[in-house]
Amino acid sequence: MYGDEATIRRILTGTGDTWAVVGLSANRGRAAYGVAQVLQRFGKRIVPVHPKAETVHGERGYASLAEIPFEIDVVDVFVNSDLAGPVADEAVARGAKAVWFQLGVVDEAAYERVRAAGLDMVMDRCPAIEIPRLGRI
C-alpha cells in the first residue's frame, strides 16, 4: 500500500492547507471537482491546475504548477498515470511538502523518487474518502 495511516494523517492535518489540484477544471462531472469541494469544506485552500486555467470553486486557476506565484503545500494529482510522474517531479522541484496521487493514479517509480526527495506521498487513495474516515481534521 502506498500511504500508511500516519502519512495520510500527517498530510491531511499537518502538512499545510494549500493544495494544488492538478487536473481540476470547472467540469462538474469530473471527480476532481467534487474532491476539491470536500477539501475546501475541510479548510483547505485549493488551487486549480489545468491547461485551461479556469477559476473553480472561487479560486483562480493556473495552467501549470510553475505558474503558481505562492507556496504549495500538497500537490493532488488527477491526471492519467502516464502523466503523473512528471507532475510529481515538478512538485518536488517546486518545494511542495507532499504529493497525493488520486484513486487509479499509480506510478511506482514516481512514488520512490518523491519519497527519496524527503516528501510524504500517498498513491491510489482519495482525500475525500480519507478525511471523513479520520474524523475531524
C-alpha positions as CSV (number, residue, x, y, z in Angstrom):
1,M,0.0,0.0,0.0
2,Y,1.2,3.5,-0.9
3,G,0.1,5.6,2.1
4,D,0.0,4.3,5.6
5,E,-2.3,5.8,8.2
6,A,0.4,8.0,9.7
7,T,1.3,9.5,6.4
8,I,-2.3,10.1,5.4
9,R,-3.0,11.8,8.7
10,R,0.2,13.9,8.5
11,I,-0.7,15.2,5.0
12,L,-4.3,15.9,5.9
13,T,-3.7,17.5,9.3
14,G,-0.1,18.8,9.5
15,T,1.4,19.4,6.1
16,G,-0.4,22.7,5.3
17,D,-3.6,24.0,3.8
18,T,-2.7,25.0,0.2
19,W,-3.5,22.1,-2.2
20,A,-2.7,22.4,-5.9
21,V,-5.2,20.2,-7.6
22,V,-3.7,19.1,-10.9
23,G,-6.4,18.3,-13.4
24,L,-9.1,20.4,-11.7
25,S,-11.4,22.2,-14.2
26,A,-14.9,23.6,-14.0
27,N,-16.3,20.3,-15.3
28,R,-18.7,19.3,-12.5
29,G,-18.8,15.7,-13.9
30,R,-15.1,15.1,-13.1
31,A,-14.0,13.6,-9.8
32,A,-11.5,16.4,-9.2
33,Y,-14.4,18.9,-9.0
34,G,-16.1,17.1,-6.1
35,V,-12.9,16.2,-4.3
36,A,-11.7,19.9,-4.4
37,Q,-15.1,20.9,-2.9
38,V,-14.6,18.4,0.0
39,L,-11.1,19.8,0.6
40,Q,-12.4,23.3,0.8
41,R,-15.2,22.2,3.2
42,F,-12.4,20.9,5.5
43,G,-10.5,24.2,5.4
44,K,-8.0,23.6,2.6
45,R,-7.3,26.2,0.0
46,I,-7.5,24.6,-3.4
47,V,-5.5,25.9,-6.4
48,P,-6.9,24.6,-9.7
49,V,-4.1,23.5,-12.1
50,H,-5.3,22.8,-15.6
51,P,-4.3,23.9,-19.1
52,K,-7.5,25.9,-19.3
53,A,-6.5,27.8,-16.1
54,E,-10.2,28.1,-15.1
55,T,-11.5,29.6,-11.9
56,V,-13.0,26.8,-9.9
57,H,-14.8,27.0,-6.5
58,G,-13.9,30.7,-6.4
59,E,-10.2,30.0,-6.7
60,R,-8.1,31.3,-9.6
61,G,-6.7,28.6,-11.8
62,Y,-3.2,28.2,-13.3
63,A,-2.1,26.4,-16.4
64,S,0.8,24.7,-14.6
65,L,2.4,24.3,-11.1
66,A,5.2,26.6,-12.3
67,E,2.8,29.5,-12.8
68,I,1.5,29.5,-9.2
69,P,3.1,32.5,-7.6
70,F,3.0,31.3,-4.0
71,E,3.9,28.3,-1.9
72,I,2.1,25.0,-2.4
73,D,1.9,22.5,0.5
74,V,0.3,19.5,-1.2
75,V,0.1,18.6,-4.9
76,D,-3.0,16.5,-5.5
77,V,-2.8,14.7,-8.9
78,F,-5.8,13.9,-11.0
79,V,-4.1,13.0,-14.3
80,N,-3.5,9.7,-16.0
81,S,-0.8,7.5,-14.5
82,D,1.3,8.0,-17.6
83,L,1.4,11.8,-17.0
84,A,1.7,11.7,-13.2
85,G,5.5,11.1,-12.8
86,P,6.4,14.5,-14.4
87,V,3.9,16.2,-12.2
88,A,5.4,14.6,-9.1
89,D,8.9,15.7,-10.2
90,E,7.6,19.2,-10.7
91,A,6.0,19.2,-7.2
92,V,9.4,18.2,-5.7
93,A,11.2,20.9,-7.7
94,R,8.6,23.5,-6.6
95,G,9.2,22.7,-2.9
96,A,5.9,21.1,-2.1
97,K,5.8,19.2,1.2
98,A,3.7,16.3,-0.1
99,V,2.2,14.6,-3.2
100,W,-1.1,12.8,-3.4
101,F,-2.0,10.6,-6.4
102,Q,-5.7,10.0,-6.6
103,L,-7.5,6.7,-6.9
104,G,-6.3,4.9,-10.0
105,V,-3.2,7.1,-10.4
106,V,-0.2,4.8,-9.9
107,D,3.4,5.3,-10.8
108,E,5.7,3.3,-8.5
109,A,8.9,5.0,-9.8
110,A,7.5,8.4,-9.2
111,Y,6.5,7.3,-5.7
112,E,10.0,6.2,-5.0
113,R,11.5,9.5,-6.3
114,V,9.2,11.6,-4.2
115,R,9.9,9.6,-1.1
116,A,13.7,9.7,-1.8
117,A,13.4,13.5,-2.1
118,G,12.1,13.5,1.5
119,L,8.4,14.3,0.8
120,D,5.4,12.5,2.1
121,M,3.4,10.7,-0.6
122,V,0.1,8.8,-0.9
123,M,-0.8,7.0,-4.1
124,D,-4.1,5.4,-5.3
125,R,-6.1,6.9,-2.5
126,C,-8.6,9.8,-2.2
127,P,-8.5,12.5,0.4
128,A,-12.3,12.9,0.2
129,I,-12.6,9.4,1.4
130,E,-9.8,9.6,4.0
131,I,-10.8,12.9,5.6
132,P,-14.2,11.6,7.0
133,R,-12.5,8.3,7.9
134,L,-10.0,10.1,10.1
135,G,-12.7,12.1,11.9
136,R,-12.4,15.8,12.4
137,I,-9.2,17.2,11.0
